[in-house]
Amino acid sequence: MSLHVCPNIRCCEVQGLLVILDLQTEGYYVLDSVGTSMWKALLSTMDGARASQMLLSEYSIERVRLEVDLAAFQNQCVERGFLQEIEPEPRAAIPVRTFMPQRRVLTLRAWWCLLRTVRSLSVRGFARTYEKYSQLPIPAADFDRSDELLGEGLVAFTRAENWFSMKQAPRDCVPRSLALFRFLRLVGLGVEHCIGVRRLPFQAHAWVECHGHVVHDGPSRQFEFTTLARIAR
């Protein structure tokens, strides 16, 4: 029986330990070194016997004890909705949209994106909002005008933020970055949304990248955090 990561789970290894983000519960989980090894073994083998054999080569432990612990770990991962036996269906390709961005009333459009994002997170929750935003069309690339569009877009978004009050401020990186992501894609930029984590001290942060560079946030985010989830181009 092979296992697969559930669609609502995002994970990455940070300094040797696996960090898990459950989009459904908005919870972060950090596995210890043993749990990280078990996770890797379960996902890289076709059955528990092969996973046990892989772990026996790494740890000095009785086979019976290891198999019991591995089975318990597997059951917990399945019960928590981290892993599943059914292979997830392939995600639909993100549509590409070719259009001329409306450059009028950009500040009003940015404010509207802030409002819609906050309302969506409040009504639909994070998981459904994140899924919806992950399917936003990607504007056709226009590298000749991208710097100009980005500059105008960031100025408009900054103005809109001054007229919009975030209840979570200053801990508002999720609604703020999702709104910026939505707005810049509407403007005509193929930006990416990122969620990253760091272990010590544990912290999560969300930001937006354009052509590989952080925008409207500290440029060091890429180095401070390991990217856990990304809505890519």
Sequence and secondary structure as in RCSB ss.txt:
>XXXX:A:sequence
MSLHVCPNIRCCEVQGLLVILDLQTEGYYVLDSVGTSMWKALLSTMDGARASQMLLSEYSIERVRLEVDLAAFQN
QCVERGFLQEIEPEPRAAIPVRTFMPQRRVLTLRAWWCLLRTVRSLSVRGFARTYEKYSQLPIPAADFDRSDELL
GEGLVAFTRAENWFSMKQAPRDCVPRSLALFRFLRLVGLGVEHCIGVRRLPFQAHAWVECHGHVVHDGPSRQFEF
TTLARIAR
>XXXX:A:secstr
   EE TTEEEEEETTEEEEEETTTTEEEE  HHHHHHHHHHHHSSSHHHHHHHHHTTS   HHHHHHHHHHHHH
HHHHTTSEESS         EE      TTHHHHHHHHHHHHHHHHHHT HHHHHHHHHTS EE   HHHHHHHH
HHHHHHHHHHHHT   TTTTS HHHHHHHHHHHHHHHT   EEEEEEETTTTEEEEEEEETTEEESS TTHHHHS
EEEEEE  
